[in-house]
Amino acid sequence: MAMLNWLKERRRGKILQEPFPCHWRDILQENLVHYKYLSEDEKKTVEDLSQVFIAEKNFEGCGGLELNDTIRVIIAAQASLLVLGLPLFQYSNIDSVLVYPTTVTIPPARQSVFSMGGSIIPDQQQVLGLAWQQGAVVLVWDAVLSGARHPERGHNVVYHEFAHILDMRDGRADGTPELHSRELYMQWVKTFTEEFLRLRQETERGQSTLLDSYGSLNEAEFFAVATELFFDRPLKMQDEYQRLYQVLSSYYQQDTADRERHYRQLEGDK
């Protein structure tokens, strides 16, 4: 194991000896709104993580989609932004990213979504993405691009599916990823349980909610939906779900509301 880790670190070091391609940076500037919110140090980290991600993961175009750098870079950068504050290489169990041009329909699953090696799969539904505990992530390109360009809509399939990957790192899709401390775990269980039940009740009553009602399906989907909101509409989330925002900030080690607030202030001063 030590030798394998050493080889991986050596290979990654060689990858990062190559400069981040200028046209990749142009792709991010033009298409990924959240990239603009980052400090220079944060941009450099996301670029490094993206460079390694693209080199190590097998991207496959499906359903007639022809892959290009725009697709690879936008997906890799969003997956990397998600783990900007976490220990390195959170996606070691993922080998492939399968990208379809548009919505795909999934046949009935043969096993529980909570079984080992399972996935988050709604049977016979049109989906924008899927995540397996081992092997691959499935994404729909038109949804990926829309999420990157329009965070104000609060939906981002890359954040959603890679949140599932983080959730399943401990072997279970239960809405609780690997947390950093016992104290955070206690806060997480209390806050997520209360807010999940609140969303479920509001959904059953037909109420409109800032959190996507899809999160009421189960705890795993609640974590993924909450993650989307944490990155896409953090100011609104901090205002309406302060405790939920705080535990997500403690887990991701990012203050996305402060980041967006700072960016808006800079833009307003221009």
DAFENZI-V681490 format. One record per residue. N is the residue number from 1. SS is DSSP state (h for helix, s for strand, l for the rest). D_LAST is the distance of its C-alpha to the last C-alpha in Angstrom with 1 decimal. Layout:
N | SS | D_LAST
N | SS | D_LAST
//
This chain:
1 | l | 52.2
2 | h | 51.1
3 | h | 51.8
4 | h | 49.8
5 | h | 46.8
6 | h | 47.1
7 | h | 47.2
8 | h | 44.1
9 | h | 42.1
10 | h | 43.4
11 | h | 42.5
12 | h | 39.0
13 | h | 38.6
14 | h | 39.6
15 | h | 37.1
16 | h | 34.2
17 | h | 35.5
18 | l | 34.2
19 | l | 30.5
20 | l | 28.3
21 | l | 28.4
22 | h | 25.4
23 | h | 26.0
24 | h | 26.2
25 | h | 22.6
26 | h | 21.6
27 | h | 23.5
28 | h | 21.6
29 | h | 18.1
30 | h | 19.3
31 | h | 21.4
32 | l | 20.7
33 | h | 17.8
34 | h | 18.8
35 | h | 18.6
36 | h | 14.8
37 | h | 15.1
38 | l | 17.3
39 | l | 17.1
40 | h | 18.5
41 | h | 21.9
42 | h | 21.9
43 | h | 21.1
44 | h | 24.0
45 | h | 26.3
46 | h | 25.7
47 | h | 26.2
48 | h | 29.4
49 | h | 30.7
50 | h | 30.1
51 | h | 31.9
52 | h | 34.9
53 | h | 34.8
54 | h | 35.1
55 | h | 37.8
56 | h | 39.8
57 | l | 39.7
58 | s | 41.6
59 | s | 39.5
60 | s | 41.7
61 | s | 41.0
62 | s | 43.3
63 | l | 44.3
64 | l | 43.8
65 | l | 40.2
66 | l | 39.6
67 | l | 37.4
68 | l | 34.6
69 | h | 31.9
70 | h | 29.3
71 | h | 31.6
72 | h | 32.4
73 | h | 29.0
74 | h | 27.3
75 | h | 30.3
76 | h | 30.6
77 | h | 26.9
78 | h | 27.0
79 | h | 30.4
80 | h | 29.1
81 | h | 26.0
82 | h | 28.6
83 | l | 30.5
84 | l | 27.7
85 | l | 29.1
86 | l | 32.7
87 | l | 35.5
88 | l | 35.5
89 | l | 37.1
90 | l | 37.4
91 | l | 38.5
92 | l | 41.6
93 | l | 43.8
94 | s | 42.0
95 | s | 43.3
96 | s | 42.1
97 | s | 39.3
98 | s | 40.8
99 | s | 38.5
100 | s | 39.6
101 | l | 38.0
102 | l | 38.2
103 | l | 39.9
104 | s | 43.1
105 | s | 46.2
106 | l | 47.7
107 | l | 51.5
108 | l | 53.2
109 | l | 52.7
110 | l | 55.9
111 | l | 54.9
112 | l | 53.0
113 | l | 49.3
114 | l | 50.1
115 | l | 52.8
116 | l | 52.3
117 | l | 50.5
118 | l | 49.4
119 | s | 46.2
120 | l | 44.3
121 | l | 45.9
122 | l | 46.3
123 | l | 49.6
124 | l | 49.7
125 | l | 46.1
126 | s | 43.4
127 | s | 40.9
128 | l | 37.5
129 | s | 38.3
130 | s | 41.0
131 | s | 41.3
132 | s | 44.5
133 | l | 45.3
134 | l | 46.5
135 | s | 45.8
136 | s | 43.2
137 | s | 40.2
138 | s | 40.1
139 | s | 36.9
140 | s | 36.3
141 | h | 33.8
142 | h | 32.5
143 | h | 31.7
144 | h | 30.1
145 | h | 27.7
146 | h | 26.9
147 | h | 26.3
148 | h | 23.9
149 | h | 21.8
150 | l | 22.1
151 | h | 22.1
152 | h | 21.6
153 | h | 25.2
154 | l | 26.4
155 | l | 28.8
156 | l | 28.8
157 | h | 32.2
158 | h | 31.5
159 | h | 30.5
160 | h | 33.5
161 | h | 36.1
162 | h | 35.0
163 | h | 35.0
164 | h | 38.7
165 | h | 39.3
166 | h | 38.0
167 | h | 40.2
168 | h | 43.2
169 | h | 43.1
170 | h | 45.7
171 | l | 47.9
172 | l | 47.2
173 | l | 44.9
174 | l | 44.8
175 | l | 41.2
176 | l | 41.3
177 | l | 40.0
178 | l | 41.0
179 | l | 39.7
180 | l | 39.2
181 | l | 41.4
182 | h | 44.2
183 | h | 42.0
184 | h | 39.3
185 | h | 42.0
186 | h | 43.5
187 | h | 40.1
188 | h | 39.5
189 | h | 42.9
190 | h | 42.7
191 | h | 39.2
192 | h | 39.5
193 | h | 42.9
194 | h | 42.0
195 | h | 38.9
196 | h | 40.8
197 | h | 43.6
198 | h | 41.3
199 | h | 39.7
200 | h | 43.2
201 | h | 44.4
202 | h | 41.5
203 | h | 41.9
204 | h | 45.7
205 | l | 45.1
206 | l | 42.8
207 | l | 39.7
208 | l | 36.2
209 | l | 34.3
210 | l | 30.8
211 | l | 32.7
212 | l | 34.3
213 | h | 38.0
214 | h | 39.0
215 | h | 38.5
216 | h | 41.6
217 | l | 43.8
218 | l | 44.3
219 | h | 42.7
220 | h | 41.5
221 | h | 39.6
222 | h | 38.2
223 | h | 36.7
224 | h | 35.2
225 | h | 33.8
226 | h | 32.3
227 | h | 30.7
228 | h | 29.0
229 | h | 27.6
230 | h | 26.6
231 | h | 24.4
232 | h | 23.3
233 | l | 22.9
234 | h | 22.9
235 | h | 21.3
236 | h | 24.0
237 | h | 26.6
238 | h | 25.9
239 | h | 26.3
240 | h | 29.5
241 | l | 31.1
242 | h | 30.2
243 | h | 33.3
244 | h | 33.1
245 | h | 29.4
246 | h | 30.5
247 | h | 33.5
248 | h | 31.5
249 | h | 28.9
250 | h | 31.9
251 | h | 33.4
252 | h | 30.4
253 | l | 29.2
254 | l | 25.6
255 | l | 23.4
256 | h | 21.6
257 | h | 20.4
258 | h | 18.7
259 | h | 17.2
260 | h | 15.7
261 | h | 14.7
262 | h | 12.8
263 | h | 11.1
264 | h | 10.1
265 | h | 8.9
266 | h | 6.6
267 | h | 5.4
268 | h | 5.5
269 | h | 3.8
270 | l | 0.0
//
